[in-house]
Each structure stands twice: as C-alpha cells, then as structure tokens.
C-alpha cells in the first residue's frame, strides 16, 4: 500500500490525510473560532470543495468558495495557485454531471 499524502489545516496547523482532513474541518476548534469572529461580517454563505488530481490522487486541496462563485472563478483560482495556464480544458464533476470549459476565446462552459 502506498503512503498517503498529508495536508496541513490552515487554521490549526495539524497534518492529516485527505480523508481525515475532510472530517477534521467540521470539528476544528480554531476554524470554528475564526468563523465565529467573522460571522457578523459575512454577507453570503460558502461551500466546500475537495479537489484532487485526476491521474495523481495524492495531489489534493480542500477549500471553500462563496456561494455565488461561478465555475470560471473556481477555475481561475486553481490556475493561479496550482494548475498550468496553457489553455488546457478544465473539467468539473458536480453531482455526477461533468462541466467542461472551452479553451477558445469565444468558448464557455458546456455540460457533457
């Protein structure tokens, strides 16, 4: 069995594998404290995403986005911090539906 990669919680600094991180996030005391601090400032909700490499599952990221974020926002965020930006297609699978970007300037997002 191969060694699982670990990530660090940005709130408490503890390291976990991807599966344990998903569980940890909902119970992290430091995360809850930070969210309580900004509760009055929030103007919208957030949703969490678990992102993993399609062919290299040991690359993963768990993040939150504003509830009004579009796929273009998520795509740009990932390209800015992680992915190359050479016009390769982006593909998202949401509730069993695949959404793919068109790299052409006049393109957009299509449901596959």
Secondary structure as GFF3:
##gff-version 3
##sequence-region A 1 112
A	DSSP	beta_strand	6	8	.	.	.	ID=ss1
A	DSSP	beta_strand	15	17	.	.	.	ID=ss2
A	DSSP	alpha_helix	18	27	.	.	.	ID=ss3
A	DSSP	alpha_helix	29	38	.	.	.	ID=ss4
A	DSSP	beta_strand	46	52	.	.	.	ID=ss5
A	DSSP	beta_strand	60	66	.	.	.	ID=ss6
A	DSSP	alpha_helix	71	81	.	.	.	ID=ss7
A	DSSP	beta_strand	91	94	.	.	.	ID=ss8
A	DSSP	beta_strand	97	101	.	.	.	ID=ss9
A	DSSP	beta_strand	109	111	.	.	.	ID=ss10
###
